[in-house]
Amino acid sequence: MKQFIKILLAVVIVAMFSFNADAQNRKKREENIAEVTFVSSIDCAGCVKKVEGNIPYEKGVRDLKVNLEDQTIYIKYDATKTDKEKLAAAIVKLGYTAEEKVAEEEKK
């Protein structure tokens, strides 16, 4: 019985250390997340499908939202793996414009 308690205690200790390490890694990953919105020349559902079918595969892309009505492309990405310029270049490579949309607060 003592052997079982020792093994159980060892498992609990190892689990605590692994959860702590995972939490630290998650926090570090979240610190490197950046967002950008591009105004683009997308003008049809086919354009949206083309962007949605290609941009998520760019290195570092975590989230993508394409709005046909506003002609915008929102991207959440890992700043350690890519940057705004590379993402804009990927959109241009698909045949569309990609001008960064600056928030109203930043304009002032």
Gaussian input, Z-matrix of N, CA and C with variables (Angstrom, degrees):
# hf/3-21g

backbone

0 1
 N
 C     1     B1
 C     2     B2     1     A1
 N     3     B3     2     A2     1     D1
 C     4     B4     3     A3     2     D2
 C     5     B5     4     A4     3     D3
 N     6     B6     5     A5     4     D4
 C     7     B7     6     A6     5     D5
 C     8     B8     7     A7     6     D6
 N     9     B9     8     A8     7     D7
 C    10    B10     9     A9     8     D8
 C    11    B11    10    A10     9     D9
 N    12    B12    11    A11    10    D10
 C    13    B13    12    A12    11    D11
 C    14    B14    13    A13    12    D12
 N    15    B15    14    A14    13    D13
 C    16    B16    15    A15    14    D14
 C    17    B17    16    A16    15    D15
 N    18    B18    17    A17    16    D16
 C    19    B19    18    A18    17    D17
 C    20    B20    19    A19    18    D18
 N    21    B21    20    A20    19    D19
 C    22    B22    21    A21    20    D20
 C    23    B23    22    A22    21    D21
 N    24    B24    23    A23    22    D22
 C    25    B25    24    A24    23    D23
 C    26    B26    25    A25    24    D24
 N    27    B27    26    A26    25    D25
 C    28    B28    27    A27    26    D26
 C    29    B29    28    A28    27    D27
 N    30    B30    29    A29    28    D28
 C    31    B31    30    A30    29    D29
 C    32    B32    31    A31    30    D30
 N    33    B33    32    A32    31    D31
 C    34    B34    33    A33    32    D32
 C    35    B35    34    A34    33    D33
 N    36    B36    35    A35    34    D34
 C    37    B37    36    A36    35    D35
 C    38    B38    37    A37    36    D36
 N    39    B39    38    A38    37    D37
 C    40    B40    39    A39    38    D38
 C    41    B41    40    A40    39    D39
 N    42    B42    41    A41    40    D40
 C    43    B43    42    A42    41    D41
 C    44    B44    43    A43    42    D42
 N    45    B45    44    A44    43    D43
 C    46    B46    45    A45    44    D44
 C    47    B47    46    A46    45    D45
 N    48    B48    47    A47    46    D46
 C    49    B49    48    A48    47    D47
 C    50    B50    49    A49    48    D48
 N    51    B51    50    A50    49    D49
 C    52    B52    51    A51    50    D50
 C    53    B53    52    A52    51    D51
 N    54    B54    53    A53    52    D52
 C    55    B55    54    A54    53    D53
 C    56    B56    55    A55    54    D54
 N    57    B57    56    A56    55    D55
 C    58    B58    57    A57    56    D56
 C    59    B59    58    A58    57    D57
 N    60    B60    59    A59    58    D58
 C    61    B61    60    A60    59    D59
 C    62    B62    61    A61    60    D60
 N    63    B63    62    A62    61    D61
 C    64    B64    63    A63    62    D62
 C    65    B65    64    A64    63    D63
 N    66    B66    65    A65    64    D64
 C    67    B67    66    A66    65    D65
 C    68    B68    67    A67    66    D66
 N    69    B69    68    A68    67    D67
 C    70    B70    69    A69    68    D68
 C    71    B71    70    A70    69    D69
 N    72    B72    71    A71    70    D70
 C    73    B73    72    A72    71    D71
 C    74    B74    73    A73    72    D72
 N    75    B75    74    A74    73    D73
 C    76    B76    75    A75    74    D74
 C    77    B77    76    A76    75    D75
 N    78    B78    77    A77    76    D76
 C    79    B79    78    A78    77    D77
 C    80    B80    79    A79    78    D78
 N    81    B81    80    A80    79    D79
 C    82    B82    81    A81    80    D80
 C    83    B83    82    A82    81    D81
 N    84    B84    83    A83    82    D82
 C    85    B85    84    A84    83    D83
 C    86    B86    85    A85    84    D84
 N    87    B87    86    A86    85    D85
 C    88    B88    87    A87    86    D86
 C    89    B89    88    A88    87    D87
 N    90    B90    89    A89    88    D88
 C    91    B91    90    A90    89    D89
 C    92    B92    91    A91    90    D90
 N    93    B93    92    A92    91    D91
 C    94    B94    93    A93    92    D92
 C    95    B95    94    A94    93    D93
 N    96    B96    95    A95    94    D94
 C    97    B97    96    A96    95    D95
 C    98    B98    97    A97    96    D96
 N    99    B99    98    A98    97    D97
 C   100   B100    99    A99    98    D98
 C   101   B101   100   A100    99    D99
 N   102   B102   101   A101   100   D100
 C   103   B103   102   A102   101   D101
 C   104   B104   103   A103   102   D102
 N   105   B105   104   A104   103   D103
 C   106   B106   105   A105   104   D104
 C   107   B107   106   A106   105   D105
 N   108   B108   107   A107   106   D106
 C   109   B109   108   A108   107   D107
 C   110   B110   109   A109   108   D108
 N   111   B111   110   A110   109   D109
 C   112   B112   111   A111   110   D110
 C   113   B113   112   A112   111   D111
 N   114   B114   113   A113   112   D112
 C   115   B115   114   A114   113   D113
 C   116   B116   115   A115   114   D114
 N   117   B117   116   A116   115   D115
 C   118   B118   117   A117   116   D116
 C   119   B119   118   A118   117   D117
 N   120   B120   119   A119   118   D118
 C   121   B121   120   A120   119   D119
 C   122   B122   121   A121   120   D120
 N   123   B123   122   A122   121   D121
 C   124   B124   123   A123   122   D122
 C   125   B125   124   A124   123   D123
 N   126   B126   125   A125   124   D124
 C   127   B127   126   A126   125   D125
 C   128   B128   127   A127   126   D126
 N   129   B129   128   A128   127   D127
 C   130   B130   129   A129   128   D128
 C   131   B131   130   A130   129   D129
 N   132   B132   131   A131   130   D130
 C   133   B133   132   A132   131   D131
 C   134   B134   133   A133   132   D132
 N   135   B135   134   A134   133   D133
 C   136   B136   135   A135   134   D134
 C   137   B137   136   A136   135   D135
 N   138   B138   137   A137   136   D136
 C   139   B139   138   A138   137   D137
 C   140   B140   139   A139   138   D138
 N   141   B141   140   A140   139   D139
 C   142   B142   141   A141   140   D140
 C   143   B143   142   A142   141   D141
 N   144   B144   143   A143   142   D142
 C   145   B145   144   A144   143   D143
 C   146   B146   145   A145   144   D144
 N   147   B147   146   A146   145   D145
 C   148   B148   147   A147   146   D146
 C   149   B149   148   A148   147   D147
 N   150   B150   149   A149   148   D148
 C   151   B151   150   A150   149   D149
 C   152   B152   151   A151   150   D150
 N   153   B153   152   A152   151   D151
 C   154   B154   153   A153   152   D152
 C   155   B155   154   A154   153   D153
 N   156   B156   155   A155   154   D154
 C   157   B157   156   A156   155   D155
 C   158   B158   157   A157   156   D156
 N   159   B159   158   A158   157   D157
 C   160   B160   159   A159   158   D158
 C   161   B161   160   A160   159   D159
 N   162   B162   161   A161   160   D160
 C   163   B163   162   A162   161   D161
 C   164   B164   163   A163   162   D162
 N   165   B165   164   A164   163   D163
 C   166   B166   165   A165   164   D164
 C   167   B167   166   A166   165   D165
 N   168   B168   167   A167   166   D166
 C   169   B169   168   A168   167   D167
 C   170   B170   169   A169   168   D168
 N   171   B171   170   A170   169   D169
 C   172   B172   171   A171   170   D170
 C   173   B173   172   A172   171   D171
 N   174   B174   173   A173   172   D172
 C   175   B175   174   A174   173   D173
 C   176   B176   175   A175   174   D174
 N   177   B177   176   A176   175   D175
 C   178   B178   177   A177   176   D176
 C   179   B179   178   A178   177   D177
 N   180   B180   179   A179   178   D178
 C   181   B181   180   A180   179   D179
 C   182   B182   181   A181   180   D180
 N   183   B183   182   A182   181   D181
 C   184   B184   183   A183   182   D182
 C   185   B185   184   A184   183   D183
 N   186   B186   185   A185   184   D184
 C   187   B187   186   A186   185   D185
 C   188   B188   187   A187   186   D186
 N   189   B189   188   A188   187   D187
 C   190   B190   189   A189   188   D188
 C   191   B191   190   A190   189   D189
 N   192   B192   191   A191   190   D190
 C   193   B193   192   A192   191   D191
 C   194   B194   193   A193   192   D192
 N   195   B195   194   A194   193   D193
 C   196   B196   195   A195   194   D194
 C   197   B197   196   A196   195   D195
 N   198   B198   197   A197   196   D196
 C   199   B199   198   A198   197   D197
 C   200   B200   199   A199   198   D198
 N   201   B201   200   A200   199   D199
 C   202   B202   201   A201   200   D200
 C   203   B203   202   A202   201   D201
 N   204   B204   203   A203   202   D202
 C   205   B205   204   A204   203   D203
 C   206   B206   205   A205   204   D204
 N   207   B207   206   A206   205   D205
 C   208   B208   207   A207   206   D206
 C   209   B209   208   A208   207   D207
 N   210   B210   209   A209   208   D208
 C   211   B211   210   A210   209   D209
 C   212   B212   211   A211   210   D210
 N   213   B213   212   A212   211   D211
 C   214   B214   213   A213   212   D212
 C   215   B215   214   A214   213   D213
 N   216   B216   215   A215   214   D214
 C   217   B217   216   A216   215   D215
 C   218   B218   217   A217   216   D216
 N   219   B219   218   A218   217   D217
 C   220   B220   219   A219   218   D218
 C   221   B221   220   A220   219   D219
 N   222   B222   221   A221   220   D220
 C   223   B223   222   A222   221   D221
 C   224   B224   223   A223   222   D222
 N   225   B225   224   A224   223   D223
 C   226   B226   225   A225   224   D224
 C   227   B227   226   A226   225   D225
 N   228   B228   227   A227   226   D226
 C   229   B229   228   A228   227   D227
 C   230   B230   229   A229   228   D228
 N   231   B231   230   A230   229   D229
 C   232   B232   231   A231   230   D230
 C   233   B233   232   A232   231   D231
 N   234   B234   233   A233   232   D232
 C   235   B235   234   A234   233   D233
 C   236   B236   235   A235   234   D234
 N   237   B237   236   A236   235   D235
 C   238   B238   237   A237   236   D236
 C   239   B239   238   A238   237   D237
 N   240   B240   239   A239   238   D238
 C   241   B241   240   A240   239   D239
 C   242   B242   241   A241   240   D240
 N   243   B243   242   A242   241   D241
 C   244   B244   243   A243   242   D242
 C   245   B245   244   A244   243   D243
 N   246   B246   245   A245   244   D244
 C   247   B247   246   A246   245   D245
 C   248   B248   247   A247   246   D246
 N   249   B249   248   A248   247   D247
 C   250   B250   249   A249   248   D248
 C   251   B251   250   A250   249   D249
 N   252   B252   251   A251   250   D250
 C   253   B253   252   A252   251   D251
 C   254   B254   253   A253   252   D252
 N   255   B255   254   A254   253   D253
 C   256   B256   255   A255   254   D254
 C   257   B257   256   A256   255   D255
 N   258   B258   257   A257   256   D256
 C   259   B259   258   A258   257   D257
 C   260   B260   259   A259   258   D258
 N   261   B261   260   A260   259   D259
 C   262   B262   261   A261   260   D260
 C   263   B263   262   A262   261   D261
 N   264   B264   263   A263   262   D262
 C   265   B265   264   A264   263   D263
 C   266   B266   265   A265   264   D264
 N   267   B267   266   A266   265   D265
 C   268   B268   267   A267   266   D266
 C   269   B269   268   A268   267   D267
 N   270   B270   269   A269   268   D268
 C   271   B271   270   A270   269   D269
 C   272   B272   271   A271   270   D270
 N   273   B273   272   A272   271   D271
 C   274   B274   273   A273   272   D272
 C   275   B275   274   A274   273   D273
 N   276   B276   275   A275   274   D274
 C   277   B277   276   A276   275   D275
 C   278   B278   277   A277   276   D276
 N   279   B279   278   A278   277   D277
 C   280   B280   279   A279   278   D278
 C   281   B281   280   A280   279   D279
 N   282   B282   281   A281   280   D280
 C   283   B283   282   A282   281   D281
 C   284   B284   283   A283   282   D282
 N   285   B285   284   A284   283   D283
 C   286   B286   285   A285   284   D284
 C   287   B287   286   A286   285   D285
 N   288   B288   287   A287   286   D286
 C   289   B289   288   A288   287   D287
 C   290   B290   289   A289   288   D288
 N   291   B291   290   A290   289   D289
 C   292   B292   291   A291   290   D290
 C   293   B293   292   A292   291   D291
 N   294   B294   293   A293   292   D292
 C   295   B295   294   A294   293   D293
 C   296   B296   295   A295   294   D294
 N   297   B297   296   A296   295   D295
 C   298   B298   297   A297   296   D296
 C   299   B299   298   A298   297   D297
 N   300   B300   299   A299   298   D298
 C   301   B301   300   A300   299   D299
 C   302   B302   301   A301   300   D300
 N   303   B303   302   A302   301   D301
 C   304   B304   303   A303   302   D302
 C   305   B305   304   A304   303   D303
 N   306   B306   305   A305   304   D304
 C   307   B307   306   A306   305   D305
 C   308   B308   307   A307   306   D306
 N   309   B309   308   A308   307   D307
 C   310   B310   309   A309   308   D308
 C   311   B311   310   A310   309   D309
 N   312   B312   311   A311   310   D310
 C   313   B313   312   A312   311   D311
 C   314   B314   313   A313   312   D312
 N   315   B315   314   A314   313   D313
 C   316   B316   315   A315   314   D314
 C   317   B317   316   A316   315   D315
 N   318   B318   317   A317   316   D316
 C   319   B319   318   A318   317   D317
 C   320   B320   319   A319   318   D318
 N   321   B321   320   A320   319   D319
 C   322   B322   321   A321   320   D320
 C   323   B323   322   A322   321   D321

   B1=1.4522
   B2=1.5263
   B3=1.3548
   B4=1.4594
   B5=1.5235
   B6=1.3108
   B7=1.4672
   B8=1.5346
   B9=1.3029
   B10=1.4679
   B11=1.5319
   B12=1.3042
   B13=1.4733
   B14=1.5268
   B15=1.3210
   B16=1.4583
   B17=1.5328
   B18=1.3152
   B19=1.4665
   B20=1.5251
   B21=1.3131
   B22=1.4595
   B23=1.5271
   B24=1.2880
   B25=1.4551
   B26=1.5321
   B27=1.3151
   B28=1.4639
   B29=1.5261
   B30=1.3224
   B31=1.4626
   B32=1.5295
   B33=1.3072
   B34=1.4677
   B35=1.5250
   B36=1.3153
   B37=1.4689
   B38=1.5292
   B39=1.3113
   B40=1.4602
   B41=1.5275
   B42=1.3176
   B43=1.4641
   B44=1.5256
   B45=1.3150
   B46=1.4670
   B47=1.5258
   B48=1.3213
   B49=1.4526
   B50=1.5243
   B51=1.3165
   B52=1.4625
   B53=1.5228
   B54=1.3315
   B55=1.4619
   B56=1.5218
   B57=1.3148
   B58=1.4578
   B59=1.5250
   B60=1.3118
   B61=1.4659
   B62=1.5191
   B63=1.3238
   B64=1.4654
   B65=1.5220
   B66=1.3165
   B67=1.4591
   B68=1.5205
   B69=1.3191
   B70=1.4572
   B71=1.5189
   B72=1.3258
   B73=1.4636
   B74=1.5180
   B75=1.3239
   B76=1.4600
   B77=1.5324
   B78=1.3185
   B79=1.4615
   B80=1.5252
   B81=1.3126
   B82=1.4628
   B83=1.5322
   B84=1.3366
   B85=1.4664
   B86=1.5156
   B87=1.3317
   B88=1.4531
   B89=1.5252
   B90=1.3341
   B91=1.4542
   B92=1.5223
   B93=1.3146
   B94=1.4575
   B95=1.5255
   B96=1.3161
   B97=1.4574
   B98=1.5280
   B99=1.3241
   B100=1.4632
   B101=1.5238
   B102=1.3184
   B103=1.4592
   B104=1.5199
   B105=1.3116
   B106=1.4585
   B107=1.5230
   B108=1.3294
   B109=1.4621
   B110=1.5143
   B111=1.3109
   B112=1.4601
   B113=1.5203
   B114=1.3292
   B115=1.4528
   B116=1.5200
   B117=1.3200
   B118=1.4530
   B119=1.5241
   B120=1.3214
   B121=1.4639
   B122=1.5273
   B123=1.3279
   B124=1.4660
   B125=1.5242
   B126=1.3274
   B127=1.4666
   B128=1.5279
   B129=1.3335
   B130=1.4621
   B131=1.5324
   B132=1.3074
   B133=1.4699
   B134=1.5274
   B135=1.3270
   B136=1.4640
   B137=1.5196
   B138=1.3315
   B139=1.4704
   B140=1.5240
   B141=1.3172
   B142=1.4652
   B143=1.5242
   B144=1.3102
   B145=1.4648
   B146=1.5284
   B147=1.3208
   B148=1.4609
   B149=1.5297
   B150=1.3300
   B151=1.4650
   B152=1.5293
   B153=1.3313
   B154=1.4662
   B155=1.5290
   B156=1.3122
   B157=1.4587
   B158=1.5176
   B159=1.3361
   B160=1.4630
   B161=1.5233
   B162=1.3065
   B163=1.4640
   B164=1.5361
   B165=1.3348
   B166=1.4750
   B167=1.5259
   B168=1.3093
   B169=1.4613
   B170=1.5231
   B171=1.3200
   B172=1.4603
   B173=1.5261
   B174=1.3008
   B175=1.4601
   B176=1.5248
   B177=1.3331
   B178=1.4541
   B179=1.5212
   B180=1.3168
   B181=1.4650
   B182=1.5252
   B183=1.3360
   B184=1.4645
   B185=1.5276
   B186=1.3416
   B187=1.4636
   B188=1.5186
   B189=1.3297
   B190=1.4550
   B191=1.5153
   B192=1.3268
   B193=1.4600
   B194=1.5208
   B195=1.3217
   B196=1.4564
   B197=1.5165
   B198=1.3351
   B199=1.4495
   B200=1.5231
   B201=1.3170
   B202=1.4634
   B203=1.5216
   B204=1.3153
   B205=1.4654
   B206=1.5329
   B207=1.3229
   B208=1.4682
   B209=1.5268
   B210=1.3205
   B211=1.4633
   B212=1.5342
   B213=1.3306
   B214=1.4617
   B215=1.5210
   B216=1.3152
   B217=1.4578
   B218=1.5189
   B219=1.3265
   B220=1.4651
   B221=1.5212
   B222=1.3259
   B223=1.4599
   B224=1.5195
   B225=1.3290
   B226=1.4571
   B227=1.5248
   B228=1.3418
   B229=1.4602
   B230=1.5273
   B231=1.3160
   B232=1.4596
   B233=1.5254
   B234=1.3365
   B235=1.4592
   B236=1.5236
   B237=1.3245
   B238=1.4631
   B239=1.5267
   B240=1.3376
   B241=1.4582
   B242=1.5238
   B243=1.3291
   B244=1.4604
   B245=1.5267
   B246=1.3218
   B247=1.4574
   B248=1.5262
   B249=1.3173
   B250=1.4657
   B251=1.5243
   B252=1.3143
   B253=1.4644
   B254=1.5273
   B255=1.3210
   B256=1.4678
   B257=1.5254
   B258=1.3233
   B259=1.4634
   B260=1.5245
   B261=1.3330
   B262=1.4640
   B263=1.5249
   B264=1.3277
   B265=1.4625
   B266=1.5274
   B267=1.3229
   B268=1.4672
   B269=1.5299
   B270=1.3391
   B271=1.4682
   B272=1.5224
   B273=1.3222
   B274=1.4715
   B275=1.5228
   B276=1.3224
   B277=1.4687
   B278=1.5352
   B279=1.3349
   B280=1.4684
   B281=1.5256
   B282=1.3367
   B283=1.4621
   B284=1.5145
   B285=1.3136
   B286=1.4672
   B287=1.5226
   B288=1.3251
   B289=1.4586
   B290=1.5227
   B291=1.3325
   B292=1.4675
   B293=1.5288
   B294=1.3269
   B295=1.4601
   B296=1.5203
   B297=1.3183
   B298=1.4574
   B299=1.5215
   B300=1.3206
   B301=1.4707
   B302=1.5216
   B303=1.3227
   B304=1.4578
   B305=1.5180
   B306=1.3292
   B307=1.4618
   B308=1.5297
   B309=1.3158
   B310=1.4678
   B311=1.5311
   B312=1.3344
   B313=1.4629
   B314=1.5295
   B315=1.3374
   B316=1.4624
   B317=1.5188
   B318=1.3285
   B319=1.4574
   B320=1.5199
   B321=1.3164
   B322=1.4674
   B323=1.4931
   A1=111.14
   A2=115.92
   A3=119.72
   A4=110.70
   A5=115.94
   A6=120.98
   A7=110.05
   A8=117.29
   A9=122.37
   A10=110.92
   A11=117.71
   A12=121.90
   A13=109.85
   A14=118.04
   A15=121.36
   A16=110.79
   A17=116.22
   A18=120.91
   A19=110.02
   A20=116.98
   A21=121.16
   A22=111.20
   A23=117.68
   A24=123.04
   A25=110.43
   A26=117.64
   A27=122.11
   A28=110.76
   A29=116.97
   A30=121.33
   A31=110.44
   A32=117.34
   A33=121.53
   A34=110.48
   A35=117.46
   A36=121.28
   A37=110.90
   A38=117.07
   A39=120.79
   A40=110.53
   A41=117.51
   A42=121.49
   A43=110.93
   A44=117.26
   A45=120.40
   A46=110.81
   A47=117.59
   A48=120.69
   A49=112.09
   A50=117.12
   A51=119.26
   A52=111.45
   A53=118.40
   A54=120.45
   A55=110.96
   A56=117.16
   A57=121.58
   A58=110.53
   A59=117.25
   A60=121.33
   A61=110.65
   A62=117.14
   A63=121.13
   A64=110.89
   A65=118.07
   A66=121.70
   A67=110.86
   A68=117.82
   A69=121.17
   A70=110.92
   A71=118.40
   A72=121.79
   A73=110.95
   A74=117.50
   A75=121.84
   A76=110.12
   A77=116.57
   A78=121.19
   A79=110.20
   A80=116.72
   A81=121.36
   A82=110.21
   A83=117.52
   A84=121.23
   A85=110.91
   A86=117.63
   A87=121.46
   A88=111.69
   A89=118.17
   A90=121.67
   A91=111.51
   A92=117.95
   A93=122.22
   A94=113.36
   A95=117.90
   A96=120.96
   A97=109.87
   A98=115.56
   A99=121.99
   A100=108.67
   A101=115.99
   A102=121.51
   A103=109.44
   A104=115.59
   A105=121.25
   A106=108.37
   A107=115.42
   A108=120.95
   A109=107.80
   A110=115.66
   A111=121.71
   A112=109.59
   A113=115.77
   A114=121.41
   A115=104.40
   A116=116.43
   A117=120.43
   A118=111.34
   A119=115.45
   A120=121.55
   A121=112.13
   A122=117.69
   A123=119.99
   A124=108.44
   A125=116.00
   A126=117.82
   A127=114.60
   A128=116.89
   A129=118.80
   A130=109.74
   A131=115.22
   A132=120.49
   A133=111.21
   A134=116.41
   A135=120.05
   A136=111.53
   A137=116.13
   A138=120.57
   A139=110.22
   A140=115.49
   A141=120.49
   A142=109.50
   A143=116.23
   A144=120.69
   A145=111.29
   A146=116.66
   A147=121.25
   A148=110.71
   A149=116.81
   A150=120.96
   A151=109.73
   A152=116.66
   A153=120.78
   A154=112.61
   A155=116.69
   A156=120.80
   A157=114.03
   A158=117.00
   A159=119.31
   A160=115.24
   A161=118.12
   A162=121.41
   A163=113.27
   A164=120.45
   A165=118.31
   A166=113.75
   A167=117.94
   A168=121.30
   A169=112.59
   A170=116.88
   A171=119.91
   A172=108.22
   A173=116.46
   A174=122.43
   A175=110.18
   A176=116.65
   A177=122.23
   A178=115.98
   A179=119.07
   A180=121.24
   A181=109.36
   A182=115.40
   A183=121.83
   A184=112.34
   A185=116.80
   A186=120.41
   A187=108.23
   A188=116.09
   A189=121.61
   A190=108.94
   A191=115.70
   A192=121.24
   A193=107.51
   A194=116.21
   A195=121.33
   A196=107.87
   A197=116.70
   A198=122.12
   A199=108.29
   A200=116.24
   A201=121.43
   A202=111.35
   A203=116.50
   A204=120.80
   A205=112.13
   A206=116.62
   A207=121.41
   A208=112.29
   A209=116.85
   A210=124.03
   A211=110.62
   A212=115.76
   A213=120.68
   A214=111.24
   A215=113.75
   A216=122.12
   A217=106.42
   A218=116.59
   A219=122.87
   A220=107.78
   A221=115.90
   A222=120.24
   A223=109.29
   A224=115.50
   A225=122.30
   A226=104.84
   A227=116.09
   A228=118.62
   A229=112.16
   A230=114.83
   A231=122.94
   A232=107.26
   A233=116.99
   A234=122.36
   A235=113.09
   A236=118.16
   A237=119.66
   A238=111.95
   A239=116.10
   A240=119.67
   A241=113.81
   A242=117.64
   A243=120.71
   A244=108.85
   A245=116.33
   A246=120.51
   A247=109.80
   A248=116.02
   A249=121.47
   A250=111.76
   A251=116.04
   A252=120.16
   A253=111.72
   A254=116.56
   A255=119.97
   A256=110.94
   A257=116.36
   A258=119.57
   A259=110.56
   A260=116.63
   A261=120.08
   A262=110.18
   A263=116.57
   A264=120.65
   A265=111.41
   A266=117.12
   A267=120.74
   A268=110.98
   A269=116.33
   A270=120.24
   A271=109.62
   A272=116.79
   A273=121.35
   A274=110.06
   A275=117.00
   A276=121.36
   A277=111.19
   A278=116.22
   A279=120.20
   A280=111.97
   A281=116.68
   A282=120.49
   A283=114.90
   A284=117.85
   A285=121.89
   A286=110.48
   A287=116.11
   A288=119.45
   A289=108.73
   A290=115.61
   A291=120.19
   A292=108.53
   A293=114.69
   A294=120.11
   A295=108.31
   A296=115.61
   A297=119.40
   A298=110.42
   A299=114.82
   A300=121.47
   A301=107.22
   A302=115.10
   A303=120.47
   A304=108.37
   A305=116.42
   A306=121.66
   A307=109.76
   A308=115.99
   A309=121.76
   A310=111.80
   A311=118.04
   A312=121.37
   A313=110.70
   A314=116.89
   A315=120.89
   A316=112.10
   A317=117.80
   A318=121.78
   A319=111.89
   A320=117.09
   A321=121.12
   A322=113.74
   D1=-38.38
   D2=178.65
   D3=-63.97
   D4=-37.22
   D5=178.62
   D6=-61.68
   D7=-43.04
   D8=178.91
   D9=-62.13
   D10=-43.31
   D11=-179.64
   D12=-65.16
   D13=-39.74
   D14=178.22
   D15=-63.07
   D16=-43.94
   D17=179.56
   D18=-65.12
   D19=-43.76
   D20=178.83
   D21=-61.86
   D22=-42.88
   D23=178.33
   D24=-62.89
   D25=-41.86
   D26=178.23
   D27=-63.08
   D28=-41.97
   D29=178.75
   D30=-63.49
   D31=-42.75
   D32=179.40
   D33=-62.55
   D34=-43.26
   D35=179.87
   D36=-63.85
   D37=-45.29
   D38=178.37
   D39=-61.99
   D40=-41.65
   D41=179.08
   D42=-62.64
   D43=-40.92
   D44=179.67
   D45=-62.68
   D46=-42.92
   D47=178.87
   D48=-66.01
   D49=-39.18
   D50=-179.53
   D51=-69.90
   D52=-37.32
   D53=176.63
   D54=-64.75
   D55=-39.56
   D56=178.92
   D57=-64.55
   D58=-43.90
   D59=179.17
   D60=-64.20
   D61=-40.90
   D62=178.38
   D63=-63.63
   D64=-41.26
   D65=178.89
   D66=-64.12
   D67=-40.00
   D68=178.04
   D69=-66.12
   D70=-41.40
   D71=178.03
   D72=-64.61
   D73=-41.47
   D74=179.37
   D75=-62.40
   D76=-44.11
   D77=179.73
   D78=-62.57
   D79=-41.57
   D80=179.87
   D81=-64.21
   D82=-41.88
   D83=178.63
   D84=-64.09
   D85=-39.65
   D86=-178.30
   D87=-67.92
   D88=-29.14
   D89=178.86
   D90=-67.62
   D91=-25.52
   D92=-176.38
   D93=-94.04
   D94=4.41
   D95=-178.44
   D96=-83.08
   D97=129.82
   D98=178.37
   D99=-126.47
   D100=165.94
   D101=-179.09
   D102=-133.40
   D103=148.64
   D104=175.26
   D105=-148.53
   D106=146.12
   D107=174.68
   D108=-122.56
   D109=129.16
   D110=178.26
   D111=-109.65
   D112=140.28
   D113=168.36
   D114=-91.09
   D115=129.62
   D116=-171.90
   D117=-129.89
   D118=172.67
   D119=179.64
   D120=-94.91
   D121=21.64
   D122=176.98
   D123=-65.93
   D124=136.50
   D125=-176.08
   D126=-141.00
   D127=10.06
   D128=178.39
   D129=-154.65
   D130=169.79
   D131=179.98
   D132=-63.84
   D133=-30.94
   D134=177.71
   D135=-65.43
   D136=-37.50
   D137=176.81
   D138=-63.15
   D139=-44.59
   D140=179.74
   D141=-60.37
   D142=-45.71
   D143=-179.21
   D144=-62.53
   D145=-39.05
   D146=179.66
   D147=-64.98
   D148=-43.91
   D149=179.01
   D150=-66.35
   D151=-47.76
   D152=-179.35
   D153=-64.48
   D154=-24.58
   D155=-179.69
   D156=-85.71
   D157=-14.67
   D158=-175.80
   D159=-118.34
   D160=-44.62
   D161=-173.31
   D162=-63.29
   D163=-37.09
   D164=178.69
   D165=-58.80
   D166=-19.11
   D167=-179.18
   D168=-88.78
   D169=-3.82
   D170=174.38
   D171=-68.06
   D172=143.41
   D173=-177.97
   D174=-59.02
   D175=128.76
   D176=174.92
   D177=92.30
   D178=-11.23
   D179=-178.13
   D180=-71.32
   D181=127.44
   D182=-179.25
   D183=-107.54
   D184=-31.58
   D185=-177.97
   D186=-152.14
   D187=147.56
   D188=-179.56
   D189=-143.44
   D190=132.25
   D191=174.24
   D192=-134.27
   D193=127.16
   D194=179.53
   D195=-114.55
   D196=127.33
   D197=-179.64
   D198=-115.91
   D199=107.75
   D200=-178.04
   D201=-67.00
   D202=-39.62
   D203=-178.00
   D204=-60.67
   D205=-44.55
   D206=179.67
   D207=-89.90
   D208=-7.99
   D209=-175.19
   D210=55.66
   D211=46.48
   D212=-179.92
   D213=-120.83
   D214=153.41
   D215=176.81
   D216=-128.18
   D217=115.51
   D218=179.39
   D219=-101.31
   D220=130.53
   D221=-179.91
   D222=-132.18
   D223=130.95
   D224=170.88
   D225=-106.07
   D226=129.54
   D227=-173.25
   D228=-143.93
   D229=161.76
   D230=176.64
   D231=-85.20
   D232=112.61
   D233=-175.60
   D234=-68.21
   D235=-13.33
   D236=176.67
   D237=-83.13
   D238=-13.00
   D239=-176.92
   D240=-111.82
   D241=-20.95
   D242=-179.56
   D243=-155.54
   D244=178.87
   D245=177.03
   D246=-146.52
   D247=176.28
   D248=-176.09
   D249=-59.54
   D250=-39.89
   D251=-177.44
   D252=-64.27
   D253=-42.07
   D254=179.11
   D255=-66.55
   D256=-38.97
   D257=179.07
   D258=-67.33
   D259=-41.72
   D260=177.33
   D261=-61.99
   D262=-41.13
   D263=178.87
   D264=-62.77
   D265=-36.70
   D266=178.44
   D267=-65.73
   D268=-37.16
   D269=178.22
   D270=-69.55
   D271=-43.82
   D272=178.70
   D273=-61.52
   D274=-37.98
   D275=178.97
   D276=-60.81
   D277=-29.16
   D278=177.66
   D279=-77.70
   D280=-10.47
   D281=177.18
   D282=105.88
   D283=15.54
   D284=-178.25
   D285=-121.27
   D286=160.23
   D287=174.22
   D288=-80.28
   D289=160.46
   D290=179.68
   D291=-150.47
   D292=89.92
   D293=177.29
   D294=-106.32
   D295=129.71
   D296=-177.79
   D297=-64.17
   D298=132.06
   D299=177.26
   D300=-88.91
   D301=121.49
   D302=-179.44
   D303=-93.74
   D304=131.68
   D305=-179.12
   D306=-65.07
   D307=152.42
   D308=-178.35
   D309=-58.36
   D310=-37.70
   D311=-179.10
   D312=-64.91
   D313=-34.30
   D314=-178.51
   D315=-74.57
   D316=-25.29
   D317=-178.82
   D318=-68.87
   D319=-29.49
   D320=-175.39
   D321=-79.15

